[in-house]
């Protein structure tokens, strides 16, 4: 039996285009319409709409509600002639179909035709009924398909509105997080819940209101080992390394960009050097290549090929990071909130800088998350939302951190421990492993949340030690072995 093809690809495409236009019209009339003028967001939205249209087209249910009527019609289309009994059967099936789609009942007319009992009349009416049935079935399937796509469109539109509303709330904090709208777009899977956004706002609010906390985050992110200098190591490339030779031909200023060249820095950036209190901000911007600088036109570049075996990582370049976050019972409340705000900042910076980062959430148990190119921002928020609120056992977390340093991706990584440090001593065996990693170039940094010192910890464990006094909002840096 030959199956009827009741769907038209062209008609489906036209329906999708019509519904897509309606989707954009509704967004333009909403309170979120200003996002359509943001180039990055508009580009992201176009990509999402294209993905939706493709999925919607392929996810249409093949078993439409008129499947039984289609099977009956396919049977009658094989026949050229019918007798009176067969005509009565097709009439009953057609009437059932017309009732299903809400057409007027014309059974009296067809019964009159049947009563004529003339063979030629029955055959003519049989052909007319098949043609009308096929036309009405095609229309019904097309209408059902459009309704299905409209339902999918409505669901998708609500998801987009929810996401843009979340983006609007989150982008308010982009300056305090040192991020831009692109971070929220590029690293979101679009599955942020209201609770996720509230958590994000809570952590970000602390950062926005506390300049000292931001300064601490930047110091953690740009710190270098102090006891053992970080070694250069050969970078591993899958392609032949290239060294850039540049001929400076600065002719005119064409704009503003972020950079690390003091000679091109804007006057307001250089003015930071005149104030001892602001000089550290200039240093941090310089280390992070975030100096607002003049962009000069005329810079030309050539290249020479260098053996990849001699390609070296730049000394002082930011590498991978391992962060151990204490969520034990003693951290409950404001200390945990501040610690997670720090982790959020470091995580977003790692995403922005393509810097590998590994998060360890510990108490008496531990969980871990590796931030990479496939990690979504909502995944980071979900991870930070976890808490143990049990006892504090730093040993498994430090053991796991050392194990990560042995992985190729995390060689020479920075290990930051954020805790109240109400805990015991590390074992001599673990300290030996840590010291070995430090000799290889790894850095270990301690961040205490609270008004106390690190005296109870092993001396020499951390290259840098900071205390954030949550009661006063002050950051104190302790000297190693202090």
C-alpha positions as CSV (number, residue, x, y, z in Angstrom):
1,X,0.0,0.0,0.0
2,X,1.4,3.3,-1.1
3,X,1.6,5.9,1.8
4,X,0.3,9.4,1.2
5,X,2.8,12.2,1.6
6,X,0.7,14.8,3.2
7,X,3.5,17.2,4.3
8,X,5.1,19.8,2.1
9,X,8.7,20.7,3.0
10,X,8.1,24.1,1.4
11,X,5.0,24.6,3.4
12,X,6.8,23.6,6.6
13,X,9.6,26.1,5.8
14,X,7.1,28.8,5.2
15,X,5.4,28.1,8.5
16,X,8.7,28.3,10.3
17,X,9.6,31.6,8.7
18,X,6.2,33.0,9.6
19,X,6.5,31.9,13.2
20,X,10.1,33.1,13.4
21,X,9.0,36.6,12.2
22,X,6.3,36.5,14.9
23,X,8.9,35.6,17.5
24,X,11.1,38.6,16.7
25,X,8.0,40.9,16.6
26,X,7.0,39.8,20.1
27,X,10.6,40.4,21.3
28,X,10.5,43.9,19.7
29,X,7.3,44.7,21.6
30,X,8.6,43.4,24.9
31,X,10.6,45.2,27.7
32,X,13.6,43.2,26.5
33,X,13.7,44.8,23.1
34,X,16.9,46.7,23.8
35,X,18.9,43.5,23.7
36,X,18.1,43.2,20.0
37,X,20.3,46.3,19.5
38,X,23.3,44.6,21.2
39,X,25.4,43.1,18.4
40,X,26.7,40.1,20.5
41,X,23.2,39.3,21.9
42,X,21.5,39.7,18.5
43,X,24.1,37.3,16.9
44,X,23.5,34.8,19.7
45,X,19.8,35.1,19.3
46,X,20.0,34.5,15.6
47,X,22.0,31.3,16.2
48,X,19.5,30.1,18.8
49,X,16.6,30.7,16.5
50,X,18.2,28.8,13.7
51,X,18.9,25.9,16.0
52,X,15.3,26.0,17.2
53,X,13.9,26.0,13.7
54,X,16.1,23.0,12.7
55,X,15.2,21.0,15.8
56,X,11.5,21.9,15.5
57,X,11.4,20.8,11.9
58,X,13.0,17.5,12.8
59,X,11.1,16.9,16.0
60,X,7.6,17.0,14.6
61,X,5.6,14.0,15.6
62,X,5.1,11.7,12.6
63,X,2.0,10.2,14.3
64,X,-0.4,13.1,13.6
65,X,-3.9,12.7,15.1
66,X,-5.3,11.8,11.7
67,X,-3.3,8.7,11.2
68,X,-6.3,6.3,11.2
69,X,-8.1,8.5,8.6
70,X,-5.0,8.5,6.4
71,X,-4.8,4.7,6.6
72,X,-8.4,4.4,5.5
73,X,-8.0,6.8,2.7
74,X,-4.9,5.0,1.4
75,X,-6.9,1.8,1.2
76,X,-9.7,3.5,-0.9
77,X,-7.3,5.2,-3.2
78,X,-6.2,1.8,-4.4
79,X,-9.7,1.0,-5.7
80,X,-11.1,2.3,-8.9
81,X,-14.7,1.2,-8.3
82,X,-16.9,0.2,-5.3
83,X,-20.3,-1.4,-4.8
84,X,-23.1,0.1,-2.7
85,X,-21.9,-1.7,0.5
86,X,-18.3,-0.4,0.1
87,X,-19.6,3.1,-0.6
88,X,-21.6,3.0,2.6
89,X,-18.4,2.0,4.5
90,X,-16.3,4.8,3.0
91,X,-19.1,7.2,3.7
92,X,-19.1,6.3,7.4
93,X,-15.3,6.6,7.7
94,X,-15.3,10.0,5.9
95,X,-18.0,11.2,8.2
96,X,-15.9,10.2,11.2
97,X,-13.0,12.2,9.9
98,X,-15.1,15.3,9.2
99,X,-16.4,15.2,12.7
100,X,-12.8,14.9,14.0
101,X,-11.8,18.1,12.2
102,X,-15.1,20.0,12.9
103,X,-16.5,20.1,9.4
104,X,-20.3,20.4,8.8
105,X,-22.2,17.0,8.7
106,X,-23.1,16.3,5.0
107,X,-24.3,12.7,5.6
108,X,-27.8,13.5,4.3
109,X,-26.4,14.5,0.9
110,X,-24.2,11.5,0.6
111,X,-27.0,9.2,1.7
112,X,-29.2,10.6,-1.0
113,X,-26.5,9.9,-3.6
114,X,-26.3,6.3,-2.3
115,X,-30.1,5.9,-2.6
116,X,-29.9,6.6,-6.3
117,X,-28.5,3.1,-6.5
118,X,-27.1,3.9,-10.0
119,X,-23.8,2.3,-10.6
120,X,-22.4,5.3,-12.6
121,X,-23.6,7.8,-9.9
122,X,-22.0,5.8,-7.1
123,X,-18.6,5.6,-9.0
124,X,-18.7,9.3,-9.6
125,X,-19.4,10.2,-6.0
126,X,-16.8,7.7,-4.9
127,X,-14.1,9.5,-6.9
128,X,-15.3,12.9,-5.7
129,X,-15.3,11.7,-2.1
130,X,-11.7,10.5,-2.3
131,X,-10.5,13.8,-3.8
132,X,-12.3,15.8,-1.2
133,X,-11.1,13.6,1.6
134,X,-7.5,13.9,0.5
135,X,-7.7,17.6,0.1
136,X,-9.3,18.1,3.6
137,X,-6.8,15.6,5.2
138,X,-3.9,17.5,3.7
139,X,-5.3,20.8,5.0
140,X,-5.9,19.2,8.5
141,X,-2.4,17.9,8.7
142,X,-0.9,21.2,7.6
143,X,-3.0,23.0,10.2
144,X,-2.0,20.6,12.9
145,X,1.7,21.0,11.9
146,X,1.4,24.8,12.1
147,X,-0.2,24.5,15.6
148,X,2.6,22.1,16.8
149,X,5.2,24.5,15.5
150,X,3.4,27.4,17.2
151,X,3.4,25.6,20.5
152,X,7.1,24.9,20.1
153,X,7.7,28.5,19.2
154,X,5.7,29.8,22.3
155,X,7.8,27.5,24.6
156,X,11.0,28.6,22.9
157,X,10.0,32.3,23.2
158,X,9.4,32.0,26.9
159,X,12.8,30.4,27.3
160,X,14.4,33.2,25.4
161,X,12.6,35.9,27.5
162,X,13.5,34.1,30.7
163,X,17.2,34.0,29.6
164,X,17.3,37.6,28.5
165,X,15.7,38.7,31.7
166,X,18.4,36.7,33.6
167,X,21.0,38.2,31.3
168,X,19.7,41.7,32.2
169,X,20.1,41.0,35.9
170,X,23.5,39.4,35.5
171,X,25.0,41.9,33.2
172,X,24.5,44.6,35.8
173,X,27.5,43.1,37.6
174,X,29.7,42.6,34.6
175,X,32.0,45.5,35.6
176,X,32.6,44.2,39.1
177,X,33.2,40.7,37.7
178,X,35.7,42.0,35.1
179,X,33.5,40.4,32.4
180,X,31.4,41.5,29.5
181,X,28.0,40.4,28.0
182,X,29.8,37.9,25.8
183,X,30.9,35.8,28.8
184,X,27.3,35.3,29.9
185,X,26.3,34.4,26.3
186,X,29.2,32.2,25.3
187,X,29.3,30.2,28.6
188,X,25.6,29.7,29.2
189,X,23.6,26.6,28.2
190,X,20.4,28.6,28.7
191,X,19.3,26.6,31.7
192,X,19.6,29.2,34.4
193,X,16.9,29.0,37.0
194,X,15.5,31.8,39.1
195,X,17.4,30.4,42.0
196,X,20.6,30.3,40.0
197,X,20.2,34.0,39.1
198,X,19.5,34.9,42.7
199,X,22.6,33.1,43.9
200,X,24.6,34.9,41.2
201,X,23.2,38.3,42.2
202,X,24.0,37.6,45.9
203,X,27.6,36.7,45.2
204,X,28.1,39.5,42.7
205,X,26.6,42.1,45.0
206,X,29.3,41.4,47.6
207,X,31.9,42.0,44.9
208,X,30.2,45.1,43.6
209,X,30.0,46.6,47.1
210,X,33.5,45.7,48.3
211,X,36.5,47.1,46.4
212,X,38.9,45.3,48.8
213,X,37.3,42.0,47.9
214,X,37.8,42.7,44.2
215,X,41.5,43.6,44.9
216,X,41.9,40.4,46.8
217,X,40.5,38.4,43.8
218,X,42.9,40.1,41.4
219,X,45.9,39.4,43.7
220,X,44.9,35.7,43.9
221,X,44.5,35.6,40.1
222,X,47.9,37.2,39.3
223,X,50.0,35.9,42.2
224,X,53.4,34.2,41.5
225,X,55.3,31.7,43.6
226,X,57.7,33.3,46.0
227,X,60.0,30.6,47.3
228,X,60.8,28.7,44.1
229,X,60.7,30.7,40.8
230,X,58.3,29.4,38.3
231,X,60.1,27.5,35.6
232,X,59.7,28.0,31.9
233,X,58.5,24.9,30.2
234,X,58.0,23.8,26.6
235,X,54.6,24.6,25.3
236,X,52.9,21.6,23.6
237,X,51.4,22.5,20.3
238,X,49.8,20.4,17.6
239,X,51.1,22.8,15.0
240,X,54.5,24.3,14.2
241,X,55.2,27.2,16.5
242,X,55.4,30.7,15.0
243,X,57.3,33.7,16.4
244,X,56.0,37.1,15.4
245,X,58.4,39.7,14.0
246,X,56.8,43.1,14.1
247,X,57.9,46.2,12.3
248,X,56.5,49.2,14.2
249,X,55.0,51.7,11.8
250,X,52.7,53.6,14.2
251,X,51.0,56.3,12.0
252,X,47.8,57.3,13.7
253,X,45.4,56.5,16.6
254,X,42.4,54.5,15.4
255,X,40.7,53.6,18.6
256,X,41.1,52.3,22.2
257,X,42.0,48.8,23.2
258,X,43.2,46.8,26.2
259,X,46.9,46.1,26.3
260,X,50.2,45.9,28.3
261,X,52.3,48.6,26.8
262,X,52.8,51.6,29.2
263,X,53.9,53.8,26.2
264,X,50.4,53.5,24.7
265,X,48.5,53.7,28.0
266,X,45.8,56.5,28.3
267,X,46.7,59.5,30.6
268,X,44.1,58.5,33.1
269,X,45.8,55.1,33.4
270,X,49.2,56.6,33.9
271,X,47.7,58.9,36.5
272,X,47.3,55.9,38.8
273,X,51.1,55.8,39.2
274,X,51.0,59.2,40.9
275,X,49.0,57.9,43.9
276,X,50.7,55.3,46.1
277,X,47.3,53.9,47.0
278,X,46.3,53.4,43.4
279,X,49.6,52.2,42.1
280,X,48.7,48.6,42.8
281,X,45.7,48.9,40.6
282,X,48.0,50.0,37.7
283,X,50.2,47.0,38.4
284,X,47.3,44.6,38.4
285,X,45.9,46.1,35.1
286,X,49.4,45.7,33.6
287,X,49.7,42.1,34.7
288,X,46.3,41.3,33.3
289,X,46.9,43.2,30.0
290,X,43.9,45.4,31.0
291,X,45.4,48.9,30.5
292,X,43.2,51.1,28.4
293,X,45.6,52.0,25.6
294,X,45.7,53.8,22.2
295,X,45.3,51.5,19.2
296,X,47.7,52.5,16.5
297,X,47.2,51.9,12.8
298,X,50.2,50.9,10.6
299,X,51.6,48.0,12.6
300,X,52.9,45.4,10.2
301,X,53.9,41.9,11.0
302,X,56.0,39.1,9.5
303,X,56.8,35.7,10.8
304,X,59.6,33.3,11.0
305,X,59.2,29.6,11.7
306,X,60.7,28.3,14.9
307,X,61.2,24.7,16.0
308,X,58.3,23.8,18.3
309,X,60.7,22.0,20.5
310,X,62.1,25.4,21.5
311,X,58.8,27.1,22.1
312,X,58.6,28.3,25.7
313,X,55.8,29.5,27.9
314,X,56.3,33.2,28.8
315,X,57.7,33.7,32.3
316,X,54.9,35.0,34.6
317,X,52.1,34.0,32.1
318,X,48.9,33.0,33.8
319,X,48.6,29.2,33.9
320,X,46.0,26.8,35.2
321,X,44.5,27.1,38.7
322,X,43.2,24.7,41.3
323,X,40.9,26.2,43.9
324,X,40.0,24.4,47.1
325,X,36.8,25.9,48.6
326,X,35.9,25.1,52.2
327,X,32.1,24.7,52.8
328,X,32.3,23.1,56.3
329,X,30.0,24.1,59.1
330,X,32.4,26.7,60.5
331,X,32.2,28.6,57.1
332,X,28.4,28.7,57.2
333,X,26.9,32.1,56.6
334,X,28.8,35.2,55.5
335,X,32.2,33.6,55.2
336,X,30.9,30.9,52.8
337,X,29.0,33.6,50.8
338,X,32.2,35.7,50.5
339,X,34.3,32.6,49.6
340,X,31.9,31.7,46.8
341,X,31.9,35.2,45.5
342,X,35.7,34.9,45.2
343,X,35.3,31.6,43.3
344,X,32.7,33.1,41.0
345,X,35.1,35.9,40.1
346,X,38.0,33.6,39.6
347,X,35.9,31.2,37.5
348,X,34.6,33.9,35.2
349,X,38.1,35.2,34.7
350,X,39.3,31.7,33.9
351,X,36.6,31.4,31.3
352,X,37.4,34.8,29.9
353,X,41.2,34.1,29.7
354,X,40.8,30.5,28.6
355,X,42.6,29.5,31.7
356,X,42.1,25.9,32.9
357,X,40.6,25.8,36.4
358,X,39.7,23.0,38.7
359,X,37.4,23.6,41.7
360,X,37.4,21.4,44.8
361,X,34.5,21.8,47.2
362,X,35.5,20.2,50.5
363,X,34.4,19.6,54.1
364,X,34.7,16.0,55.3
365,X,33.7,15.0,51.8
366,X,34.6,16.7,48.5
367,X,33.2,17.2,45.0
368,X,35.1,18.7,42.1
369,X,34.4,20.6,38.8
370,X,36.8,21.2,35.9
371,X,36.2,24.4,34.0
372,X,37.0,24.0,30.3
373,X,35.6,25.1,27.0
374,X,32.5,22.9,27.5
375,X,31.7,24.2,30.9
376,X,28.6,26.4,31.1
377,X,28.3,29.3,33.5
378,X,25.2,27.7,35.0
379,X,27.3,24.6,35.7
380,X,29.7,26.8,37.7
381,X,26.8,28.4,39.6
382,X,25.2,25.0,40.4
383,X,28.6,23.7,41.7
384,X,29.1,26.8,43.9
385,X,25.6,26.3,45.3
386,X,26.6,23.1,46.9
387,X,27.6,23.1,50.6
388,X,28.5,20.3,53.1
389,X,28.3,22.1,56.4
390,X,30.1,19.2,58.2
391,X,33.5,19.1,59.8
392,X,36.7,20.4,58.1
393,X,39.2,17.9,56.6
394,X,41.6,19.7,54.3
395,X,43.8,16.6,53.8
396,X,41.7,14.9,51.1
397,X,41.3,18.2,49.3
398,X,45.1,18.9,49.3
399,X,45.8,15.3,48.3
400,X,43.4,15.7,45.3
401,X,44.9,19.1,44.4
402,X,48.4,17.5,44.3
403,X,47.1,14.7,42.2
404,X,45.8,17.3,39.7
405,X,49.2,19.0,39.5
406,X,50.5,15.7,38.1
407,X,48.1,16.0,35.2
408,X,49.6,17.5,32.0
409,X,46.9,20.2,31.8
410,X,47.6,21.4,35.4
411,X,51.4,21.4,35.5
412,X,52.8,24.5,37.3
413,X,49.3,25.4,38.4
414,X,48.4,27.8,41.1
415,X,46.6,26.2,44.1
416,X,44.5,28.5,46.2
417,X,42.8,27.4,49.4
418,X,39.9,29.5,50.6
419,X,38.9,28.6,54.2
420,X,38.7,29.7,57.8
421,X,41.5,27.3,58.4
422,X,40.0,25.8,61.5
423,X,41.7,22.5,60.8
424,X,44.6,20.3,61.7
425,X,48.1,19.8,60.4
426,X,49.0,18.2,57.1
427,X,51.0,15.0,57.2
428,X,54.8,15.0,56.5
429,X,54.3,12.8,53.5
430,X,51.8,15.3,52.0
431,X,54.0,18.2,52.8
432,X,56.9,16.5,50.9
433,X,54.7,16.1,47.8
434,X,53.6,19.8,48.1
435,X,57.2,20.9,48.4
436,X,58.2,18.9,45.4
437,X,55.4,20.5,43.3
438,X,56.6,23.9,44.5
439,X,60.1,23.1,43.3
440,X,58.6,22.3,39.9
441,X,57.0,25.8,39.8
442,X,53.6,25.3,41.3
443,X,52.3,28.1,43.6
444,X,50.3,27.6,46.8
445,X,48.2,30.4,48.2
446,X,46.0,30.7,51.3
447,X,43.0,32.9,51.7
448,X,41.5,33.0,55.2
449,X,38.0,34.4,55.7
450,X,37.9,35.8,59.3
451,X,40.0,37.7,61.8
452,X,42.8,35.2,62.6
453,X,46.2,34.0,61.5
454,X,47.6,30.9,59.9
455,X,49.8,30.0,62.9
456,X,48.3,26.5,63.3
457,X,49.1,25.5,59.8
458,X,52.4,24.0,58.6
459,X,55.0,26.8,58.2
460,X,56.1,27.3,54.6
461,X,52.9,25.8,53.1
462,X,51.8,29.0,51.3
463,X,53.7,31.3,49.0
464,X,51.2,34.1,49.7
465,X,48.8,34.3,52.6
466,X,45.9,36.7,52.8
467,X,43.3,37.3,55.5
468,X,40.0,38.9,54.5
469,X,38.5,40.4,57.7
470,X,34.8,40.1,56.9
471,X,33.9,42.3,59.9
472,X,35.9,45.3,58.6
473,X,36.2,44.4,54.9
474,X,40.0,44.7,55.1
475,X,42.6,42.5,53.4
476,X,45.8,41.8,55.2
477,X,48.7,40.0,53.4
478,X,51.0,38.0,55.7
479,X,54.6,37.3,55.0
480,X,55.4,33.6,54.3
481,X,56.3,31.7,57.5
482,X,54.8,34.5,59.5
